C-alpha cells in the first residue's frame, strides 16, 4: 500500500532531500573557519546559503529548520571571537540536523483525515 502524502508534504520532502548535501558544505566552511583558512568571501557565501535555506524552509512551513538557519546566519555575520563563532555554528549545525530529521519524519508521515480540515 502506497503512502498518501498531501501536496504540501510532497513539496516538503522534495525540498528536504536537497538539503542533505548542503550540510556537508556548511560543515566544510565551519571547519575552514576553525583552521583559520576561510576568508571573508567564503564566510559571506555561507551566510547567503543559510539565508537561502531559511527563506525556502519558511515558505514550506518548515519553521524549526528556518529558525535554526536564521540563527546560524546571524552567527556568521556577528562580531566577536572566531572560536566563539565556530563553536556556536557547530552547535547550531547539530541542532539543524536534528530539526531536519524531525521535519523529514513529519513530512513523510501521512496526515490523518482530521488534520486536513
N, CA, C and O atoms as a GROMACS GRO file, in nm:
protein
  468
    1UNK      N    1   0.084  -0.118   0.000
    1UNK     CA    2   0.000   0.000   0.000
    1UNK      C    3   0.089   0.125   0.000
    1UNK      O    4   0.180   0.137   0.082
    2UNK      N    5   0.063   0.215  -0.090
    2UNK     CA    6   0.142   0.337  -0.103
    2UNK      C    7   0.103   0.437   0.005
    2UNK      O    8  -0.012   0.444   0.049
    3UNK      N    9   0.203   0.513   0.047
    3UNK     CA   10   0.179   0.619   0.145
    3UNK      C   11   0.120   0.738   0.072
    3UNK      O   12   0.172   0.780  -0.031
    4UNK      N   13   0.012   0.791   0.126
    4UNK     CA   14  -0.052   0.908   0.064
    4UNK      C   15  -0.013   1.033   0.142
    4UNK      O   16  -0.052   1.052   0.257
    5UNK      N   17   0.063   1.116   0.076
    5UNK     CA   18   0.106   1.241   0.134
    5UNK      C   19   0.030   1.356   0.069
    5UNK      O   20  -0.006   1.349  -0.049
    6UNK      N   21   0.007   1.459   0.146
    6UNK     CA   22  -0.057   1.578   0.090
    6UNK      C   23   0.041   1.646  -0.004
    6UNK      O   24   0.161   1.616  -0.003
    7UNK      N   25  -0.010   1.738  -0.084
    7UNK     CA   26   0.079   1.810  -0.177
    7UNK      C   27   0.182   1.894  -0.101
    7UNK      O   28   0.295   1.910  -0.147
    8UNK      N   29   0.143   1.947   0.014
    8UNK     CA   30   0.236   2.023   0.097
    8UNK      C   31   0.348   1.932   0.146
    8UNK      O   32   0.465   1.970   0.143
    9UNK      N   33   0.313   1.813   0.190
    9UNK     CA   34   0.414   1.719   0.237
    9UNK      C   35   0.507   1.674   0.125
    9UNK      O   36   0.627   1.659   0.145
   10UNK      N   37   0.451   1.654   0.007
   10UNK     CA   38   0.534   1.614  -0.107
   10UNK      C   39   0.635   1.723  -0.141
   10UNK      O   40   0.750   1.694  -0.172
   11UNK      N   41   0.591   1.849  -0.136
   11UNK     CA   42   0.682   1.960  -0.162
   11UNK      C   43   0.790   1.968  -0.054
   11UNK      O   44   0.906   1.995  -0.084
   12UNK      N   45   0.751   1.945   0.071
   12UNK     CA   46   0.847   1.948   0.180
   12UNK      C   47   0.953   1.839   0.164
   12UNK      O   48   1.072   1.864   0.180
   13UNK      N   49   0.909   1.717   0.132
   13UNK     CA   50   1.002   1.605   0.115
   13UNK      C   51   1.097   1.634  -0.001
   13UNK      O   52   1.218   1.612   0.011
   14UNK      N   53   1.044   1.684  -0.111
   14UNK     CA   54   1.129   1.714  -0.227
   14UNK      C   55   1.235   1.817  -0.191
   14UNK      O   56   1.351   1.804  -0.231
   15UNK      N   57   1.198   1.919  -0.116
   15UNK     CA   58   1.294   2.020  -0.075
   15UNK      C   59   1.393   1.966   0.028
   15UNK      O   60   1.514   1.990   0.016
   16UNK      N   61   1.344   1.893   0.127
   16UNK     CA   62   1.431   1.841   0.232
   16UNK      C   63   1.538   1.748   0.175
   16UNK      O   64   1.649   1.741   0.228
   17UNK      N   65   1.505   1.676   0.070
   17UNK     CA   66   1.604   1.586   0.009
   17UNK      C   67   1.720   1.664  -0.054
   17UNK      O   68   1.829   1.609  -0.069
   18UNK      N   69   1.698   1.789  -0.089
   18UNK     CA   70   1.806   1.870  -0.146
   18UNK      C   71   1.898   1.928  -0.039
   18UNK      O   72   2.006   1.977  -0.070
   19UNK      N   73   1.855   1.924   0.087
   19UNK     CA   74   1.933   1.986   0.194
   19UNK      C   75   2.051   1.902   0.241
   19UNK      O   76   2.153   1.958   0.282
   20UNK      N   77   2.039   1.771   0.238
   20UNK     CA   78   2.144   1.683   0.293
   20UNK      C   79   2.284   1.716   0.236
   20UNK      O   80   2.378   1.725   0.315
   21UNK      N   81   2.301   1.734   0.104
   21UNK     CA   82   2.435   1.768   0.053
   21UNK      C   83   2.484   1.906   0.101
   21UNK      O   84   2.605   1.929   0.112
   22UNK      N   85   2.392   1.995   0.128
   22UNK     CA   86   2.431   2.129   0.173
   22UNK      C   87   2.490   2.127   0.314
   22UNK      O   88   2.569   2.214   0.350
   23UNK      N   89   2.451   2.026   0.394
   23UNK     CA   90   2.508   2.015   0.528
   23UNK      C   91   2.658   1.991   0.522
   23UNK      O   92   2.734   2.040   0.605
   24UNK      N   93   2.700   1.916   0.420
   24UNK     CA   94   2.844   1.891   0.403
   24UNK      C   95   2.920   2.019   0.373
   24UNK      O   96   3.029   2.041   0.425
   25UNK      N   97   2.861   2.103   0.290
   25UNK     CA   98   2.925   2.231   0.258
   25UNK      C   99   2.931   2.321   0.381
   25UNK      O  100   3.032   2.387   0.406
   26UNK      N  101   2.823   2.324   0.457
   26UNK     CA  102   2.820   2.405   0.578
   26UNK      C  103   2.929   2.358   0.674
   26UNK      O  104   3.003   2.440   0.729
   27UNK      N  105   2.938   2.227   0.695
   27UNK     CA  106   3.041   2.172   0.784
   27UNK      C  107   3.180   2.206   0.733
   27UNK      O  108   3.269   2.239   0.812
   28UNK      N  109   3.201   2.197   0.603
   28UNK     CA  110   3.330   2.228   0.545
   28UNK      C  111   3.374   2.371   0.574
   28UNK      O  112   3.488   2.395   0.610
   29UNK      N  113   3.282   2.464   0.558
   29UNK     CA  114   3.315   2.605   0.584
   29UNK      C  115   3.342   2.627   0.732
   29UNK      O  116   3.433   2.702   0.768
   30UNK      N  117   3.265   2.562   0.819
   30UNK     CA  118   3.289   2.576   0.963
   30UNK      C  119   3.427   2.524   0.998
   30UNK      O  120   3.499   2.585   1.078
   31UNK      N  121   3.466   2.411   0.940
   31UNK     CA  122   3.599   2.356   0.966
   31UNK      C  123   3.709   2.448   0.911
   31UNK      O  124   3.814   2.464   0.972
   32UNK      N  125   3.684   2.508   0.794
   32UNK     CA  126   3.781   2.604   0.741
   32UNK      C  127   3.795   2.724   0.834
   32UNK      O  128   3.905   2.775   0.855
   33UNK      N  129   3.683   2.767   0.891
   33UNK     CA  130   3.688   2.878   0.986
   33UNK      C  131   3.768   2.840   1.110
   33UNK      O  132   3.845   2.921   1.163
   34UNK      N  133   3.751   2.716   1.157
   34UNK     CA  134   3.822   2.674   1.278
   34UNK      C  135   3.972   2.665   1.254
   34UNK      O  136   4.051   2.688   1.346
   35UNK      N  137   4.013   2.632   1.131
   35UNK     CA  138   4.155   2.626   1.096
   35UNK      C  139   4.209   2.760   1.048
   35UNK      O  140   4.325   2.771   1.010
   36UNK      N  141   4.124   2.862   1.052
   36UNK     CA  142   4.160   2.997   1.009
   36UNK      C  143   4.202   3.001   0.861
   36UNK      O  144   4.291   3.076   0.823
   37UNK      N  145   4.134   2.918   0.778
   37UNK     CA  146   4.162   2.916   0.635
   37UNK      C  147   4.049   2.980   0.554
   37UNK      O  148   4.063   2.996   0.433
   38UNK      N  149   3.941   3.017   0.618
   38UNK     CA  150   3.827   3.075   0.546
   38UNK      C  151   3.841   3.226   0.541
   38UNK      O  152   3.854   3.292   0.644
   39UNK      N  153   3.838   3.281   0.419
   39UNK     CA  154   3.841   3.426   0.408
   39UNK      C  155   3.697   3.480   0.414
   39UNK      O  156   3.601   3.403   0.425
   40UNK      N  157   3.685   3.611   0.408
   40UNK     CA  158   3.554   3.674   0.424
   40UNK      C  159   3.455   3.632   0.316
   40UNK      O  160   3.336   3.618   0.345
   41UNK      N  161   3.501   3.611   0.195
   41UNK     CA  162   3.408   3.575   0.087
   41UNK      C  163   3.348   3.437   0.110
   41UNK      O  164   3.232   3.414   0.076
   42UNK      N  165   3.424   3.344   0.167
   42UNK     CA  166   3.372   3.210   0.196
   42UNK      C  167   3.267   3.219   0.307
   42UNK      O  168   3.164   3.153   0.299
   43UNK      N  169   3.294   3.298   0.408
   43UNK     CA  170   3.201   3.314   0.520
   43UNK      C  171   3.073   3.384   0.472
   43UNK      O  172   2.963   3.347   0.513
   44UNK      N  173   3.088   3.484   0.385
   44UNK     CA  174   2.968   3.550   0.329
   44UNK      C  175   2.887   3.453   0.244
   44UNK      O  176   2.764   3.457   0.244
   45UNK      N  177   2.955   3.365   0.171
   45UNK     CA  178   2.886   3.262   0.093
   45UNK      C  179   2.807   3.168   0.182
   45UNK      O  180   2.696   3.127   0.147
   46UNK      N  181   2.864   3.134   0.298
   46UNK     CA  182   2.792   3.050   0.394
   46UNK      C  183   2.668   3.123   0.444
   46UNK      O  184   2.560   3.063   0.455
   47UNK      N  185   2.682   3.251   0.475
   47UNK     CA  186   2.567   3.329   0.523
   47UNK      C  187   2.458   3.334   0.417
   47UNK      O  188   2.339   3.324   0.449
   48UNK      N  189   2.495   3.351   0.290
   48UNK     CA  190   2.396   3.353   0.182
   48UNK      C  191   2.326   3.218   0.168
   48UNK      O  192   2.204   3.212   0.148
   49UNK      N  193   2.403   3.109   0.179
   49UNK     CA  194   2.344   2.976   0.171
   49UNK      C  195   2.245   2.954   0.284
   49UNK      O  196   2.136   2.900   0.262
   50UNK      N  197   2.282   2.995   0.404
   50UNK     CA  198   2.191   2.981   0.519
   50UNK      C  199   2.066   3.066   0.502
   50UNK      O  200   1.957   3.023   0.538
   51UNK      N  201   2.082   3.187   0.448
   51UNK     CA  202   1.965   3.272   0.423
   51UNK      C  203   1.872   3.209   0.319
   51UNK      O  204   1.750   3.216   0.332
   52UNK      N  205   1.931   3.148   0.217
   52UNK     CA  206   1.851   3.081   0.113
   52UNK      C  207   1.773   2.964   0.174
   52UNK      O  208   1.654   2.948   0.146
   53UNK      N  209   1.840   2.883   0.254
   53UNK     CA  210   1.772   2.770   0.319
   53UNK      C  211   1.661   2.821   0.410
   53UNK      O  212   1.552   2.765   0.415
   54UNK      N  213   1.690   2.929   0.483
   54UNK     CA  214   1.590   2.987   0.574
   54UNK      C  215   1.466   3.031   0.498
   54UNK      O  216   1.354   3.001   0.538
   55UNK      N  217   1.486   3.102   0.388
   55UNK     CA  218   1.372   3.153   0.311
   55UNK      C  219   1.287   3.043   0.251
   55UNK      O  220   1.164   3.047   0.260
   56UNK      N  221   1.351   2.945   0.190
   56UNK     CA  222   1.275   2.835   0.129
   56UNK      C  223   1.207   2.749   0.235
   56UNK      O  224   1.095   2.703   0.215
   57UNK      N  225   1.274   2.728   0.347
   57UNK     CA  226   1.215   2.648   0.454
   57UNK      C  227   1.094   2.719   0.514
   57UNK      O  228   0.992   2.655   0.542
   58UNK      N  229   1.104   2.848   0.533
   58UNK     CA  230   0.991   2.924   0.587
   58UNK      C  231   0.874   2.921   0.490
   58UNK      O  232   0.759   2.914   0.532
   59UNK      N  233   0.903   2.926   0.361
   59UNK     CA  234   0.797   2.921   0.260
   59UNK      C  235   0.724   2.788   0.256
   59UNK      O  236   0.609   2.781   0.212
   60UNK      N  237   0.790   2.683   0.302
   60UNK     CA  238   0.728   2.550   0.304
   60UNK      C  239   0.682   2.510   0.445
   60UNK      O  240   0.653   2.393   0.469
   61UNK      N  241   0.676   2.605   0.536
   61UNK     CA  242   0.633   2.584   0.674
   61UNK      C  243   0.722   2.488   0.751
   61UNK      O  244   0.674   2.412   0.836
   62UNK      N  245   0.850   2.490   0.722
   62UNK     CA  246   0.949   2.412   0.798
   62UNK      C  247   1.014   2.508   0.896
   62UNK      O  248   1.132   2.544   0.882
   63UNK      N  249   0.937   2.550   0.994
   63UNK     CA  250   0.977   2.661   1.080
   63UNK      C  251   1.099   2.634   1.165
   63UNK      O  252   1.181   2.724   1.184
   64UNK      N  253   1.115   2.513   1.218
   64UNK     CA  254   1.231   2.483   1.302
   64UNK      C  255   1.360   2.491   1.220
   64UNK      O  256   1.461   2.543   1.268
   65UNK      N  257   1.356   2.440   1.099
   65UNK     CA  258   1.473   2.446   1.011
   65UNK      C  259   1.503   2.591   0.976
   65UNK      O  260   1.618   2.634   0.979
   66UNK      N  261   1.399   2.667   0.944
   66UNK     CA  262   1.416   2.808   0.908
   66UNK      C  263   1.475   2.889   1.025
   66UNK      O  264   1.565   2.970   1.006
   67UNK      N  265   1.424   2.865   1.145
   67UNK     CA  266   1.473   2.939   1.262
   67UNK      C  267   1.619   2.908   1.289
   67UNK      O  268   1.698   2.998   1.320
   68UNK      N  269   1.656   2.781   1.280
   68UNK     CA  270   1.794   2.742   1.307
   68UNK      C  271   1.888   2.803   1.203
   68UNK      O  272   1.996   2.851   1.237
   69UNK      N  273   1.848   2.801   1.077
   69UNK     CA  274   1.932   2.862   0.972
   69UNK      C  275   1.943   3.012   0.992
   69UNK      O  276   2.048   3.071   0.965
   70UNK      N  277   1.837   3.075   1.038
   70UNK     CA  278   1.842   3.218   1.068
   70UNK      C  279   1.940   3.249   1.179
   70UNK      O  280   2.015   3.347   1.171
   71UNK      N  281   1.941   3.166   1.283
   71UNK     CA  282   2.037   3.185   1.391
   71UNK      C  283   2.180   3.164   1.342
   71UNK      O  284   2.270   3.239   1.379
   72UNK      N  285   2.201   3.062   1.258
   72UNK     CA  286   2.334   3.036   1.206
   72UNK      C  287   2.382   3.152   1.118
   72UNK      O  288   2.499   3.191   1.123
   73UNK      N  289   2.292   3.205   1.038
   73UNK     CA  290   2.327   3.317   0.951
   73UNK      C  291   2.366   3.438   1.034
   73UNK      O  292   2.464   3.506   1.002
   74UNK      N  293   2.292   3.465   1.138
   74UNK     CA  294   2.325   3.575   1.228
   74UNK      C  295   2.460   3.552   1.294
   74UNK      O  296   2.538   3.646   1.310
   75UNK      N  297   2.486   3.428   1.333
   75UNK     CA  298   2.613   3.395   1.398
   75UNK      C  299   2.731   3.420   1.304
   75UNK      O  300   2.836   3.466   1.349
   76UNK      N  301   2.715   3.390   1.175
   76UNK     CA  302   2.827   3.410   1.082
   76UNK      C  303   2.857   3.558   1.062
   76UNK      O  304   2.971   3.594   1.033
   77UNK      N  305   2.757   3.642   1.076
   77UNK     CA  306   2.774   3.785   1.047
   77UNK      C  307   2.817   3.867   1.168
   77UNK      O  308   2.867   3.979   1.152
   78UNK      N  309   2.799   3.814   1.286
   78UNK     CA  310   2.826   3.897   1.403
   78UNK      C  311   2.973   3.904   1.436
   78UNK      O  312   3.053   3.820   1.394
   79UNK      N  313   3.006   4.005   1.511
   79UNK     CA  314   3.145   4.023   1.552
   79UNK      C  315   3.181   3.930   1.666
   79UNK      O  316   3.101   3.846   1.707
   80UNK      N  317   3.298   3.946   1.716
   80UNK     CA  318   3.341   3.862   1.827
   80UNK      C  319   3.450   3.767   1.785
   80UNK      O  320   3.497   3.770   1.671
   81UNK      N  321   3.489   3.684   1.877
   81UNK     CA  322   3.597   3.592   1.852
   81UNK      C  323   3.560   3.483   1.753
   81UNK      O  324   3.446   3.437   1.748
   82UNK      N  325   3.658   3.443   1.674
   82UNK     CA  326   3.637   3.341   1.573
   82UNK      C  327   3.601   3.207   1.637
   82UNK      O  328   3.512   3.138   1.588
   83UNK      N  329   3.669   3.171   1.745
   83UNK     CA  330   3.641   3.043   1.808
   83UNK      C  331   3.500   3.039   1.867
   83UNK      O  332   3.437   2.933   1.871
   84UNK      N  333   3.451   3.154   1.914
   84UNK     CA  334   3.314   3.161   1.964
   84UNK      C  335   3.216   3.135   1.850
   84UNK      O  336   3.117   3.064   1.867
   85UNK      N  337   3.242   3.194   1.734
   85UNK     CA  338   3.157   3.172   1.617
   85UNK      C  339   3.158   3.026   1.576
   85UNK      O  340   3.054   2.966   1.551
   86UNK      N  341   3.277   2.967   1.571
   86UNK     CA  342   3.292   2.828   1.527
   86UNK      C  343   3.216   2.735   1.622
   86UNK      O  344   3.144   2.646   1.578
   87UNK      N  345   3.233   2.758   1.751
   87UNK     CA  346   3.164   2.672   1.848
   87UNK      C  347   3.013   2.686   1.836
   87UNK      O  348   2.940   2.587   1.837
   88UNK      N  349   2.965   2.810   1.824
   88UNK     CA  350   2.822   2.833   1.808
   88UNK      C  351   2.768   2.770   1.681
   88UNK      O  352   2.661   2.710   1.682
   89UNK      N  353   2.842   2.783   1.571
   89UNK     CA  354   2.798   2.725   1.445
   89UNK      C  355   2.796   2.573   1.450
   89UNK      O  356   2.707   2.510   1.393
   90UNK      N  357   2.894   2.514   1.516
   90UNK     CA  358   2.894   2.367   1.530
   90UNK      C  359   2.773   2.320   1.609
   90UNK      O  360   2.708   2.222   1.572
   91UNK      N  361   2.743   2.388   1.718
   91UNK     CA  362   2.628   2.351   1.799
   91UNK      C  363   2.498   2.370   1.721
   91UNK      O  364   2.408   2.286   1.727
   92UNK      N  365   2.489   2.479   1.648
   92UNK     CA  366   2.368   2.503   1.570
   92UNK      C  367   2.356   2.406   1.452
   92UNK      O  368   2.244   2.372   1.413
   93UNK      N  369   2.468   2.362   1.396
   93UNK     CA  370   2.462   2.261   1.290
   93UNK      C  371   2.405   2.131   1.344
   93UNK      O  372   2.327   2.064   1.276
   94UNK      N  373   2.444   2.094   1.465
   94UNK     CA  374   2.385   1.975   1.529
   94UNK      C  375   2.235   1.991   1.547
   94UNK      O  376   2.158   1.898   1.522
   95UNK      N  377   2.194   2.110   1.590
   95UNK     CA  378   2.051   2.140   1.606
   95UNK      C  379   1.979   2.137   1.472
   95UNK      O  380   1.866   2.089   1.462
   96UNK      N  381   2.045   2.189   1.367
   96UNK     CA  382   1.986   2.189   1.234
   96UNK      C  383   1.962   2.046   1.184
   96UNK      O  384   1.858   2.018   1.124
   97UNK      N  385   2.057   1.958   1.209
   97UNK     CA  386   2.042   1.819   1.167
   97UNK      C  387   1.928   1.750   1.241
   97UNK      O  388   1.854   1.672   1.182
   98UNK      N  389   1.914   1.780   1.369
   98UNK     CA  390   1.803   1.724   1.447
   98UNK      C  391   1.670   1.776   1.394
   98UNK      O  392   1.575   1.699   1.376
   99UNK      N  393   1.663   1.907   1.368
   99UNK     CA  394   1.540   1.966   1.314
   99UNK      C  395   1.509   1.913   1.174
   99UNK      O  396   1.393   1.896   1.138
  100UNK      N  397   1.614   1.887   1.096
  100UNK     CA  398   1.597   1.829   0.963
  100UNK      C  399   1.533   1.691   0.972
  100UNK      O  400   1.438   1.661   0.901
  101UNK      N  401   1.586   1.608   1.061
  101UNK     CA  402   1.532   1.472   1.077
  101UNK      C  403   1.387   1.477   1.124
  101UNK      O  404   1.304   1.399   1.077
  102UNK      N  405   1.356   1.567   1.215
  102UNK     CA  406   1.218   1.581   1.262
  102UNK      C  407   1.126   1.628   1.151
  102UNK      O  408   1.013   1.581   1.138
  103UNK      N  409   1.174   1.723   1.069
  103UNK     CA  410   1.094   1.773   0.958
  103UNK      C  411   1.072   1.663   0.854
  103UNK      O  412   0.962   1.651   0.799
  104UNK      N  413   1.174   1.584   0.828
  104UNK     CA  414   1.161   1.474   0.732
  104UNK      C  415   1.063   1.370   0.784
  104UNK      O  416   0.980   1.320   0.708
  105UNK      N  417   1.070   1.339   0.912
  105UNK     CA  418   0.977   1.243   0.971
  105UNK      C  419   0.834   1.295   0.962
  105UNK      O  420   0.742   1.220   0.930
  106UNK      N  421   0.816   1.421   0.991
  106UNK     CA  422   0.682   1.482   0.985
  106UNK      C  423   0.630   1.486   0.842
  106UNK      O  424   0.512   1.462   0.819
  107UNK      N  425   0.717   1.518   0.747
  107UNK     CA  426   0.674   1.530   0.608
  107UNK      C  427   0.643   1.394   0.545
  107UNK      O  428   0.565   1.387   0.450
  108UNK      N  429   0.704   1.287   0.595
  108UNK     CA  430   0.681   1.156   0.536
  108UNK      C  431   0.575   1.075   0.610
  108UNK      O  432   0.545   0.963   0.570
  109UNK      N  433   0.520   1.130   0.716
  109UNK     CA  434   0.412   1.064   0.789
  109UNK      C  435   0.279   1.113   0.733
  109UNK      O  436   0.252   1.233   0.736
  110UNK      N  437   0.195   1.021   0.683
  110UNK     CA  438   0.067   1.065   0.626
  110UNK      C  439  -0.018   1.138   0.729
  110UNK      O  440  -0.024   1.099   0.846
  111UNK      N  441  -0.083   1.242   0.684
  111UNK     CA  442  -0.173   1.316   0.772
  111UNK      C  443  -0.301   1.238   0.791
  111UNK      O  444  -0.350   1.173   0.698
  112UNK      N  445  -0.356   1.244   0.911
  112UNK     CA  446  -0.484   1.178   0.932
  112UNK      C  447  -0.594   1.265   0.869
  112UNK      O  448  -0.576   1.386   0.854
  113UNK      N  449  -0.706   1.205   0.832
  113UNK     CA  450  -0.812   1.283   0.766
  113UNK      C  451  -0.861   1.402   0.849
  113UNK      O  452  -0.910   1.500   0.792
  114UNK      N  453  -0.849   1.395   0.982
  114UNK     CA  454  -0.894   1.507   1.065
  114UNK      C  455  -0.798   1.625   1.059
  114UNK      O  456  -0.836   1.737   1.095
  115UNK      N  457  -0.670   1.602   1.014
  115UNK     CA  458  -0.571   1.710   1.006
  115UNK      C  459  -0.595   1.802   0.889
  115UNK      O  460  -0.544   1.914   0.889
  116UNK      N  461  -0.671   1.760   0.789
  116UNK     CA  462  -0.685   1.837   0.665
  116UNK      C  463  -0.815   1.918   0.662
  116UNK      O  464  -0.869   1.945   0.555
  117UNK      N  465  -0.866   1.957   0.779
  117UNK     CA  466  -0.991   2.034   0.781
  117UNK      C  467  -0.977   2.162   0.705
  117UNK      O  468  -1.072   2.239   0.696
   0.00000   0.00000   0.00000
